[in-house]
Amino acid sequence: MTEQPTNPRARRQQAERRTLWAVVFILVVVGALSIGLVYGWADALTALLCLIPGAATIALLWGLLTLVEKLTREDR
């Protein structure tokens, strides 16, 4: 049985996307649930006003870094 060749760059990009989604999920969902359990659900809804823009900022920065990486890649 022969092993298929792997593309390390594609695997790294896939791992980065999964990590991004995990961070956004933990920040928004786990953060809101934690705040809801400790302070109440009305406060969790208020906290989402900060958690969602925070997650969007992380995603925007990741997108900018990905764009810079694609623009500066040598093997186009």
C-alpha positions as CSV (number, residue, x, y, z in Angstrom):
1,M,0.0,0.0,0.0
2,T,1.5,3.3,-1.0
3,E,0.8,6.6,0.8
4,Q,-0.6,9.5,-1.0
5,P,1.6,12.6,-1.2
6,T,0.6,15.4,1.2
7,N,0.6,19.1,0.6
8,P,2.0,20.6,3.8
9,R,0.9,24.1,2.9
10,A,-2.7,23.0,2.3
11,R,-2.7,21.1,5.6
12,R,-1.4,24.1,7.5
13,Q,-4.1,26.4,5.9
14,Q,-6.8,23.9,6.9
15,A,-5.4,23.8,10.4
16,E,-5.4,27.6,10.6
17,R,-9.0,27.8,9.4
18,R,-10.1,25.2,12.0
19,T,-8.2,27.1,14.7
20,L,-9.9,30.4,13.7
21,W,-13.3,28.8,13.9
22,A,-12.5,27.2,17.3
23,V,-11.3,30.6,18.7
24,V,-14.4,32.4,17.4
25,F,-16.7,29.7,18.8
26,I,-15.0,29.7,22.2
27,L,-15.0,33.5,22.4
28,V,-18.7,34.0,21.4
29,V,-20.5,30.8,22.5
30,V,-18.6,29.7,25.5
31,G,-18.1,33.3,26.6
32,A,-21.8,34.1,26.4
33,L,-22.7,30.9,28.2
34,S,-20.3,31.6,31.0
35,I,-21.5,35.1,31.4
36,G,-25.1,33.9,31.2
37,L,-24.6,31.3,33.9
38,V,-22.7,33.7,36.3
39,Y,-24.5,37.0,35.8
40,G,-27.8,36.1,34.1
41,W,-29.0,35.8,30.5
42,A,-29.9,39.4,30.0
43,D,-26.3,40.3,30.8
44,A,-25.1,37.6,28.3
45,L,-27.1,39.3,25.6
46,T,-25.4,42.5,26.5
47,A,-22.0,40.8,26.5
48,L,-22.6,39.6,23.0
49,L,-22.4,43.2,21.9
50,C,-18.7,43.1,22.8
51,L,-18.0,39.4,22.0
52,I,-19.2,39.5,18.4
53,P,-17.2,42.5,17.4
54,G,-14.2,41.0,19.1
55,A,-14.6,37.8,17.1
56,A,-15.1,39.8,13.9
57,T,-11.8,41.7,14.6
58,I,-10.0,38.4,15.0
59,A,-11.4,37.1,11.8
60,L,-10.6,40.4,10.0
61,L,-7.0,40.3,11.1
62,W,-6.7,36.6,10.1
63,G,-8.1,37.5,6.7
64,L,-5.6,40.4,6.3
65,L,-2.7,38.1,7.2
66,T,-3.9,35.5,4.8
67,L,-4.2,38.1,2.0
68,V,-0.6,39.4,2.7
69,E,0.6,35.8,2.6
70,K,-1.0,35.1,-0.7
71,L,0.4,38.4,-2.2
72,T,3.9,37.7,-1.0
73,R,4.1,34.0,-1.9
74,E,7.0,33.4,-4.2
75,D,5.8,30.3,-6.0
76,R,2.8,31.8,-7.7
